[in-house]
Amino acid sequence: MKKIMFAIADYKDERQQIFEKYLSPRNKKYCDHHDFEYKEIKNGIKYRGNYTWHKVYEIKRMIDAGELSDGDSVCNIDADMCIVDGRKSIFPEQGKSFSLAIDNGNTHCWGWISFNINKWSRNMINQILDDARWERLKDTKHGKEFREQAMWYFLCGIISHSWKPFMQMPFNGWHSDYNKNETYYSLSELKENVQIRGPEWNTTLLEEEQNDPVSKSLQVYNITKSKKSDTIIRHWAGGQPWNYQEYCEKEIIF
């Protein structure tokens, strides 16, 4: 069985050098430790007008090309993420088809997504990319802002924003905004196939890091709390500065 983790990095500024010098080597060390295959893609492609779609189209391409088969696993990790604690696998646990984490900003975040390839996950990828759904929903506020992540929200009937942490809500927020025309998955199907992880797996905001004005302005959305000591993956989302030195001066925890 094959396990592939890949990252797409095509920045036009110093972030590309930071990724290539510090973050991508950490990804490779993590993959080497777990015997995963690691791929780095440097040419981002704008699908539907935005680079964020590339990861899903790349996974579909690998499946359609026969590079991934049932029983294999695949994960995309954003280029603005730093693996801190490498002891656990990012892939879904056995018996699950898909995994992601709810970040500190209280989103079902697509900063990293991982799949065990099977009939259910292949169909899920197709549902995320479905052209008719995208045309129908692309001009909604959530669709414009979050694109592929928004399609997951619509498929699961998740409310677009909640000040109450999703992890304290029934079913992690699934069916919190049920719509008979757009909600595709039943609760039983989601519980059977999806593994939700906490913000330590996608740490986007920390109360301990408030020195930068951008970070301070994001603190209002620090809804699902976690501590720096719990961090497994640090994610510099929302335009915040990459304080990579603070993290990359230390080796990955194994």
N, C-alpha and C positions, 0 to 999 in steps of 0.2 A: 504493500500500500504506500502510495506517494503522499508526502505532505509538503506543500509549497507555500512559502510566505513571500510576498512581493511588496515593494514600495515604488511609488511613482514620484519622481522629483524633477521638476522642470522650472525652477525659479530663475529669474533674471537679475537677481541681486545676491548679496552675501549669504543668504540662506542656503543657496545651492552648495557653496563651499562648506558651510557648517554641516549640512547633511552629509556630503561626501567624506569629509574629514573625521567627523565625530559620530553622527547618528547611524549612518549606514554600516560602518564597521561594528557597531554594537548590535545591530540587527543580525549581522552575519555570525557574530559570536554566539548570540542567543540560538540561532538556527543550528549552528555547528554542535552546540551543547546538546540539543534535543534531537539531532540527526534529521533536521528539516532541510529542505532545499531553499535557498534564498536567491531571489531575483531582484535586480534594481533596474528600473525603467527610467530613462532620462529624457525621453521625448513624450511629453504629455499631449494628449489629443482632446480637443474640445468636441465632445458630443453634446448635441442639443444646446450648444452655446456655452458650455461650462466644463472645465476640467474635472469636476468632481464625479461626473458620470464615468470617466475612463475606467475606474477600478471595476465597476460592475460589467462593463462591456468587455474588459480584459478577461474576467472570470468566464463569461459566456464564450468568448473566443477560445479559451483553453479547453472548455468542455466540448464545443462544437468541433474543434480540431483534433479531438481525441487525446489531448495532452493530460486531461483529467478524466477519470472513469469512476463509476460507482465504487465506493470503498476508499477513494482518495480524499484528501482534505486540502483546502486552500484558504489562505488568509491574505487580506490586504491591510497594511498598516500605513497611515498617513506619514508623510515625510516630516511633519512637525511634531513627531512623537519620539520620546526617548524611553527605551526600556531600562528600568531601574532594577527590578527584581525579576530575574529570569528563571526562577525555580519551577514555575508552573507553566503548563502548555496553554497557548492562546487558542487552540482549537477546541471545538465543542466536545464536551464529555461524551463518552460512549452512549449511544442511544439517542442523542440529540442531533439535529440537522443544521442548526444555525446558532451563532452566539454573537452578542454584542454587549456593551456596557452602558449603563446609565451614568452620565458624567456629573460633575459637580453643579453644572448649570441646569441639571434636571432634564436632560434630553436623552432619548434613546439614540445615542450618538453613533454615527457611522464613521467615526475617526478610524476605527478598525472594525472589520467584519470578518467572521470566519465561518466556514462551511465544512461539514462532512458531506461529500457528494453522494446523493441518492435521489430517488424519484421526487421526494418532497422538496429538497433544496434546489434541484434543477427547475422545477416549476416555480419556486419562489423567485428565482433570478429572472425568469421569463415574465413573471407578474410585475416585478419592479420595473422592467424595461418595456412593458406593454405600451405600444404607441397610442392606442385608443385611450388608455387611462391617462397618459401624459398629456395628450391634447385636451382632454376633458378637464384636467386639474392644474395645468401648468400656469394659469393666470390667477390662481388663488394666492393669497398672501403667503401661505405656508409653502406652496409649490414653488413660488418665485424665490423664496429665501433658502429653502433647504432641499429642493430638487429630489434626488434619489432617497434621501432620508425621509422627506415628506411623503413619498409614495409608500414607504413602509408604515408610516402613521395612518394613512388612509386605509391600507390593507388590513391593519390591526384595529382600526377604530380608536386611535389614541388621540386624546385632546392635544391641541397644538402647543399649549403651555399650561403648566400647573405650578402654583406656588407651594403646593403640598408635594413633598418628594414622591415620585412615582413608586419608589420601593416601599412606601407606607400605604399605598393605595391597593385596592383589590386587583390582583392579577397584574401588578406592575403597570397599571394604566391601560391595559388592553380593554377595549370596549368602553372606555370612559367617554368616548364620543362616537358611540355606535351609530352608523348610518346604513340603513338597509340597502341603499344603492351602491355604496362604496366599500363598506366593511366586508372583506373577502373571507377572512379566517374566523372560524369558531374558537371559542375559548379552549375547548378540549384539544383542538388541533395545535394551538399555540403552546399550551402547557406540555403537550407531548413532544414537540419538536424544537422548541426554542429555549436556550439557556441564557438567562439574564445575569450579568455580573455587576458588581457595585463600582462606585467611582474610583476606588483604588486601582481599577483596571483602565481608567480613562480620566486621569486627574487633570482637570482643566483650570481649576481655581483653588487656591489655598489661602486660608486666612493668614498663614505665616509669611506670605509673599505679597506685600502691599506697598512696596516702595515706589513702583512705577505708576504714574497717573492712569495709564491704560488699565493696569491691573486693578487699581483702586475702583475705577468706574465699573469694572466687571463684578465687583464683590456683591452688588445688589442681587446678582443672579447665583450667588453661591448657596444653592438651595439644598443640595444633597451633600452633606458635609463629609469630609475625610481629612486625615492628618498626613503630613509629609512622610511620617514614619511608616504609613500604610501603603505608600505609593508603589504600584507595580509598573505602570506606564504613565509618564508625564506627557501631557498634550498641551502645546502652546496654541490653543484655539482662540478665535475671537480677536485677532490682531494684536495680541499681547506680545511683549518682547520674549525672545528665546533666551532665557537665562541658562544656556546650555553648559557654561563653565561650571556652574554650581553642581550640575548633575554628571557631566562627563569627566570631571576630575576624579570620579570614583568608578571603580570597576563594577560591572553588573554583579549583582548578588546571585550566587549559585550555591 
